[in-house]
Amino acid sequence: MTIKTFPENFLWGGAIAANQTEGAWNIGGRGLSNIDLIPHGANRQEIKLGYKQSKLSDQEYYPSHTGIDFYHHYKEDIAMLAEMGLKVFRTSISWSRIYPNGDEATPNQAGIDYYTDLFKTCKEHNMGLLVTLAHFDIPMGIVEKYNGWKNRATIDLYIKFAETCFENFGQYVNYWIPFNEINVVLHSPFSGGGLYFDETENREEILYQAAHYMLVASARAVESCHRITPKAQIGCMIAGGSFYPYSCNPEDVWKSMNDERTNTFFVDVQAKGKYPFYMESFFKSKGIHIEINESDKEILQQTVDFVAFSYYASRTSIADISRVEQNEGNIIVSAKNPYLKMSDWGWVIDPLGLRITMNQIYERFEKPLFVVENGLGAKDKIEEDGTIQDDYRIDYMQQHIEAMYEGIQDGVPLLGYISWGVIDLVSASTGEMSKRYGMIYVDKDNAGNGTLERRKKKSFNWYKQLIHQNGIEK
């Protein structure tokens, strides 16, 4: 047996997010968040995209209200993750659990106490922490009073929240990320930034203005983190995945290049401290006018320590997408790649794409990388003997980890690999529980029914062994 060994101190981890797991949406002083208004079912997509405003209704089921009740189960869940051997646990902080309306003078002490105990529990199990400050999560008080990230005033509210977290939790947290998949605000504006639109507004201009405010907030968070908790590292994160040209037609190649630019310019700003040259002409060609003042340019020079990204799939670009079959499984619509297989939910499976993405990002930014999400959403079956034989998940992870190993051999410095949804959770894209990513099964269905019992899948022990030997068998 040959072991492909990873670098010493490589961080093997697992990830969840507060908005998809905690539940307890109105417990402990928590305020209403944007995620609490995104239902499961037919209206979900329109609301996520900001086309339709949402109000709580007895006729709708809101998965975030209960999640997997991590709020009450975190001690047993962390114990199971420690048994797996995780070196780092990634989670997020619910903004509205710290500042219920977003603009209070003082934080909610019950929220501070909850996260303090959660993070202490992780440390007691010798588990490092990577914490996302805003994971598709913004208090509805900010959305309703300030129009979310449409408003520059939201920057100061966010920084108050961030500094509260650094001051109270900095002694526990090793790595911070200001925004989960910051580029997703362009594709899912309400979930990504608390943005609504009406027909009279310039949607594209608002999206890029909101993105700019988020980038300024991120840079200010970098400065605050380095000042308040200097031993920690703070990075940025995008939804990663390379854009392949559909063909060698120069029109497709040009489209591919520009899709890549639109997806990745966020990292240019956060890692290099300024907008890339092509964004000025992009804004001009689209008739987009962004308010960027001199103080913004100065603060943007506060650059990140590492570049994190999620990787689920590559994308395929074509100049005229109406000519081909589309792949709509992921949030970013692209042409269907005829060379790749797909998951049950229409996401292409492309392990080599992870190696390609690693090389492209590092070549461009020359910052240490961190794969902070990767995994397979699939339908799991409990066998008659109570086991869950998820060999398909093991196969998916094996292929992607092998590709990641080859990326490291290429010379890419990689801090770690974090499996997404290490415990089954509510899908951010569909609101389903049946789209399971975890190595720990949670007894809950799409309608919210179930005992919430946790049980290990076959992949649990597979990942445990991989972490123990710090490498993958080949």
N, C-alpha and C positions, 0 to 999 in steps of 0.2 A: 504493500500500500504506500502510495506517495502522497505527501501532504504539501500543498502549496501554502507556505507559511507567510503570514502577513507581518508587517513591521512590528517591532516591540512597542507596546503601549498603544496599539491600534484600538480604537474605541468602537466596540461592538455594542449596538444599542437597540432600543425599541421606542416607538413614538405613539403618543395619543394627542388629543387636543381637548381643552376644557369644553368647548362648544359641542363636541360630539360624544362626550363621555360623562361629564359631571352630573347632569340633571340638576335637581335641587334649584330650579330656575327662580323660585320665589322664596327661598329659604336663606337664613343667615344674613338678611339685609341686602341680598343681591337685587339689583335693578334690572329692568327689561333691556335686553340686548337685541341687536338686529337679527341674530340667529333665531331668537324666540318667536319671530314673526314669519319664519320660512317654513311652510307646512310640507308634509309629505303628500304627494299626489299631483293632480293635474295643474294646479296653480304654481307649483314650486319654481319652475324655470322662469316664468314671466316675472315673478317677484325677485328672484336672484339677479335677473338682468336689469332690474330697476324700472321696468315698464309698467308695473302694477303695484300700487301701494297696498300694504297689508295691515289689517287690524286683527286683533285676537278674536277668534270666532269659536263658538261651541261646536260648529259643524266641521271643524278642521282638526287634524291630528298633527301636533308639533313635536317632532322627535327629540329636539333639544331639551324639552321640558323635563324629560326623565333620563335621556341618554342611556347609559348602562349603570346609572346610579353610582358612578365612581366616587362621588362626594361622600357616600356612606360606606363604600367598599374599599377605599384606597389602601387601607392597611393590609388586607388580605391580598389585594392585587399586587402591591409592591413586594410582598413576601414571595409571591409566585414568580415575579420577574427576577428577584434576587436568586431564587432557586435556579432559574434559567442561566444565571451568571452574567446578566447585563453589566457592562462597564459604564454605560451612560443611559439615562432615561430622559427622553424628550417629552415635555408637556407644555401647556400654555397657561397663562393667567387670564381669567375672565375679568376684563376691564370693569364691567358693571358690578362685579363682586367687591372690587376695591373702591370704586367711585360709582355708586348706583345710578346717578344721573349724569355723571361725567364731569360736572363742574362744581362739586361740593368743595367747601373750604378744607375739610379734613377727610381722611379715608375712613372707610367702614372697618372698624376694628375686628368684627367677626370674620371678615374676609382676610385680613392680615393674619389672624390667628389660624384660620384654616390652612392657608398656604405655608405658614411657618411650620405647622405640624406635618404637613405633607412632605415638605423638603427635609425636615429633620428625620422623618421616617426613612427617606431615601438614603440619607447619610448614615443612619444606623445600620443599613444594609450594605454599606460601602459602595453605593451606586452614585456615580457622578450625575450632574444635571445639566441639560441643555434646555433653556426656557425661552419660549416665544412670547413676546409681550402682547402682540395683537394677532390672533389666529382667526381671521374672518370674524371679527368680534369688535363691535363698537356700541357703547350705550345708546339706547334709543333717545335718551334725553339730549344727546349731542346731535343726533339725526334730526329730531323735531325742532330743537331750538337754534341750531347752528347750521343745519343742512349737511351734516357729516363732513367729509373731506372736500366738499365744495368750498369750505370756508377756511381762510388762513387762521382764524381763531382756534381751530381744532388742533393746530400744532402745539400751542401752549398747553392745552388741556391734556394732550397726549404726553408731553414732556413731564407734566406734573405727575401723571400716572407712572411713567417710566422711572422717574427719580424716586418715587415712593417705593417702587419694587426694588430698585438698586439698594436703597437705604435699609429696607427691611429684610431682604432675602439675599443680598450680595454675599453674605458669609457662607451660603450654601451652594450658590450657582457658579458653575465653571464656565459656561458658555451661554451667551444671549443672542437672540435674533429679534430685531425690532418688529418686523412684519413677516408673517407667513406668505410665501409666494407673492411678493409685492406686485409682480407683473399681472396677476390675475385680476386686479382692479379694472384693467382694460376689457376683460372678457365677462366678468361677473360682478358688476359695479355695486349692487346692493350688499351682497355678502362680502365683497372685498373692501368696500369703503363706505357703506351706508348711503349710497347715492340713489336718488330717484330722479326721473326726468319727465318733463312734459313736452308736448309736440313743438313748442315754440323755441326750445333750447337747442343750442349747438352741442349735441351729445359728445362728439369727438373732442371738442375743445374743453368741455367740462372734465372729461376723463383724464386728459393730459394735464390739466391744471390741478386736479385732485392728486394725480400721480406726483406732480412736482411738490405739492405740500407734504405728501408722505415721504418723499425723498429728503426734504429739508428736515422733517421731524426725525427721520432715521439718522441723519448726520448729527443733529443735536443730541440724540440718544447716545451716539458713539462718544461724543465729547463728555456727556454726563457719566456714562459708564466708566470711561477711563479715569475720570476724576474721583468718582465716589467709590468704585470698587476696582482699583487698578490691577489686581491679580487676575481678574476675569478677562476673557476675550469676548468680543462682540463682532458678529458678522452680518452678512445680508443673505437673503434667500430669494430665489426665483423658482418658478415651475420650469424645470429644465427639459431638454430633449431637442436634438438637432433637427433642422429642417432640410430634408433631402429634396433636390429637384426631381420632379416627376420624370423628366427626360433630359437629354442633352440639348434640347431646344434652348437657345440662349434666353428666350423669354421666361422659360421655367427656371433657369439658373438665376436670372435676375430677381424673379419673384422669391426664390428660396433665400437669396442673400438678404433681401429686404425684410422678409419674415423673421429671419434670424436677428437682424438689427432691432426690429421692433420689440422682440422678445427679450433681448439682452441689454438694451441701452441702460436699463435700471442698474445693472452691475457696473457699467462704465462710470456712472455718476457716483456710485457708492464705493467703488474700488479705486477709481482714478481721480475722483474729486471734481469732475466737471462733465458736462454733456458732451457726447462725441460729436465730431464735426458734422455728421450727416443729419442730425436732428434739426438744425436750423433750416436746411432746405426742405426737410420733411414737413415741418410746421408751415413753412411758406407755401408749399405745394398744396397743402390741405386747407389753407386759409385759417390756420389755428394761431391764436394770439395768446401766449402764456405770460402771466405776470411773474417775472424773475427779477428781483431787485439785487442790488450790489451786496447787501448783507447775506442774501441767499447764497450767492456765489462764494462768499467767504466761508460760510458755515459748511458748505458742501465739500470743502477740502478736508473735513474730518472723515477720513476713510476707514474702512472696516479692516479687521484683523484676518478674516477668512471669508471665503465665498461658499455658501451652502446652496444646495439645490435638491429638489425632488426629481426623481426620474421614474416614470412609468412607461413612457413610449416615445418613439421618434415621431416626426410629422413629415408629410410629403406635400411640397408646394407645386402648384401648377398655375400658369398665367390665367387660364380660363377654366375654373373649377366646374362650370356647368357641363363641360364635355365628358366628365368622368364620374365614377361612383365616389361619393364622399364617405369619409370616416368620421362619424359624429360621436364616437364613444367618449372621447375626451372633451374637455371644455374648449379646446382650440380646434376648430373644424379644419380638416385638411383633406387632400385626396387620399383615396384608399391605396395602400401600398400592396401590389399584387404578390410581393415576395415574402410577406410576413403573415404569420398566423395571428388570430385575435382571441381575446378573452371572451367570457360569457357576456360581458357588457360592451363589447366592440372596441376595446383598447388593443392596439397592436402590441405584440410581444417581440421585443427587439433587444436582446442582451448586448449584442455588439454595439448598439446605439449608445449604451452607457459608456463604453470605452471611448467611443468617438466624442461624446459630450464632454467627458473628463478632459480629453486632450484639447478640444477646442476652447473650453473655458480657461484652462490653465495657460495655454499659449497666449490667450488674449489678455489675461489679467495678472498672471504670475503671483497669485495669492494661494495659500493653502486651501484645499477644497474639503468639503464635508458633504457626503451623501446623507441627507437627513430624512428622506422618505424614499422608499421603494417597496413594492409589494404587489400581490395579486389579489384582486377582488374576485371571489369565486363562491359558488354554492357548495356548502358543506353538508354532509350527510352523517347522522349518528347511526352507527351500525347496531345490530341487535345486541352485541356485547358491550355497548356503550362507548366504543372507541370512535375516533374520527380519523380516518386514513387519508389524510390530505397530501398524497404523494405529488399531486399536480403543483401544490404550493412549494414543496421541497424542490421539485424539478425547476420551477421558475426561479427560486432564490439561488439554487446551485448555479444555474447558467449566468445569472446576473453577477453573482459574487466572483465567478471565474473571470468574467469580462472585466470586472473591477480590479481583480488581481493583475490582469494583463495591463490595465491602465497604469497601475503602480509601477510595473516593470518598464513601462514606457518612460518613466521618470516623473510622473505626476505625483506631487505630495498630497496625500489624502489622510485627513485626521481620523476618519471613521466612517462606519456604515450603520445607519439606523433604519430598521425595518418598520414600515408604516403599519399602524393599527395592530400592534403586537397583541393587544387584546381586542376582540371583536368590538366594533363601535358603529355608530350611525354614519352612513356614507354622506360626505359633504355634497357630492354631486346629485345623488338621487334621494337621499333621506331614508334609504332602506337599511335594514339590518341583515337581510339575506345576502347582500353583497359583502361577504366576510373576508377580511384581510388577516385576521389574527392567528396566532399560534395558541391562543387561549380562547376557547369557545364560551360565548355568553348566551344563555337560554332566554332569548327574546326574539319576537317576530316583527314583521313590518308594521303591524297594528299596535305594537307596544305590549303585547301579551307575553308572559313567560315568568319563570321563577328567578331569573337573573343568576342562576347557578353558573359557576365557572368550572370548566373542565379542560384538561390539556389535550391538544391534538397531537398527532404523530410528529408534526413539525416542531413541537416544543422541545422534545428530546434531541431531535436532529440539530436544531440551532444551539442547544445547550452544549452538545459535543463539539460543534464547530467553534464556539467561543472558547471552550476549555483548551482545545488544541491550537487556537489562534490560527486556524487555517482550514482549507477545504480539501477533502480527499479527492484524488483523481486517479 
